[in-house]
Amino acid sequence: MVSVITAPLLEVLHATPRSRLLVLDVHDRALTFAAGQAVLIGAPGAVERRPYSIASSPQRTDDTGRLEVLVAVDDAGQAGPHLPQLAPGVVIEIEGPVGTFVFPEDFAGSRVLFVAGGTGIAPLRAMADHLLHTRPGCHVSLLYSARSPRGAGRCPR
């Protein structure tokens, strides 16, 4: 079921020079999603909302009350007109969840290889964490590609 909620931005973490991990406070809001799904986000009342894959697993979001979304930014650190300011305390509208790119519920394997590049790592980050929570014996590997060594950044948390 798709719904619209508002949530304050708790943290803006610099994941790479061109991406930010937005940490939103959803602890008292109803938000149910599957690992790999996305949400549409924008400033309250803004006409435009853009889709972003959820970077936190449902389990981590339930445990912490925090929803994590990885956002690409320009050279000036701006996400675009739909999110004019990325700073703690700013309120953001979240619509969703949306999307069908989710980890299969009937997965019976014991090994998984995820392959990602750029901000495309966000849904795979959620899926990997989901697996680590739900299938502790599963061997999870990640192959990540970046434009440059500087662009690889670090993996927050």
N, C-alpha and C positions, 0 to 999 in steps of 0.2 A: 504494500500500500504506500503510495507516494503522499507525503505530507510536507508542509512548510513550517519550519521552526526558526527562531532566532537564537543565536548563541554568541556570547562574548569571546573574543579572541584572547587567549591566555598568553600564548608565546608565538614568536616568529623566529624560527631557527634557520640559520643560514646553512642549508644542506650543500649547496655548490654556489659558485659565483652567479649562476643564472637560475637558481631555484630556492624556494623557501618552503619549509615545513610549517604549516599553520596548525596550531594546536587550539582547538575550540572546546569550550566548556559545555558539555551536553549532559552533565550528571543528573539534572532534574527534568530532562526532556525525553520524550518517547522517540527513539530512533532505532529501528531494527533493520539490519542489513546483512548481506552475505559477503564473505571475503572476495574482493575483486570488484564489487559494485562501485558506483560513482554517485556523486551528489551534484546538484546545480547550486552554485553559490554566487552571491552578489551583495551589494550594499542594500540595506532595508529601503524598500520603495523604488529601487532602481528597476528600470524596464528590462535591462539585460542581466541574465545570469548565465554563467558558463559552467560546463561540466568538468569535474575533476574527480579522478579516481580516489577512493578512500585508501589511505596508506596505513591505517591501523586495522588490526583484526577486530571482529566483533567481540571476541573475548577480552582483548586489551581495553577496548572502549567500555565494555561493561565493568571491568575491574577498576578502571581509573576515572571514568566519567569524562574522558577526553577523546575527541575525534580528531584524527590527524589527516591532513590533506596536503599533498605536494603540489606547489604552484610554480610554474615557470614565470620568470620576471625578465624585464629588459635590462639593459646596461645600467640604468638608473635605479634598478631595484623595484620598479613598478609592475604590477600585475596587469593593469589595464583599467579602463574606465568603469568596469563593473565592480572593481575593488580599489577605490581611489586611495585608500590609506591602509597600510599593513602595520598596525601597531597594537600592542596589548591594550585591551579595554574596548576596542572598536567592536561594534555589534555587526554580525554577518547573518544574512538569511541563507538557510540551507533548505533545499527542496530535494526530496528523494526518499529512499534510494532509487536509482535508475540503473539500467544495464543488465546484461545477461552474461557478461564475461566473469564467471564465478568458478571457484574450485568445485569440481564434481563431488557431490555428496556420496556417491557410490564408489569412490576411488578405493581400490583394493591393493595397490602397490606398496612397496616398502622404500622406494627411492624416487625422488623427484628432482628434475633439473629445470630451473627457471632461467630464461634468457631474456635480458632487458637492455634497453638503452635510454639514456636521458631520463625524463620524468616518467617514462613508461615503466619504471621500476615500482611506482606507487602501488598498483594492484597486486603485483607479485610480492611486495613487502607484506601486504595484508595477508595474502595466501600463505606465505612461508610462516608467518607468526601464528596463523590459524592452525596450520599443521603441527607446529611445535606445541601448541596448547592441547590439541585434540588427539594427536598421534605421536607421542613422545619417542617411539621407536623408529619413526620414519627418518630416513637419511635425506636431508634437504641440501641441495647445492644451488648456487646462483652464479651465472655468468653475466657480467655487466660490461657494457661498452660505453665509453665517453669520448667526446670529441678530442679531448686533450687530457693529460694527467692532471692538470689543474681543474678541469671540469668534473673529474670523478668525485671530488669533495670527500665528505665523510658520511657515514650512515648514522644519523642521529638515533640514539637509543639502540 
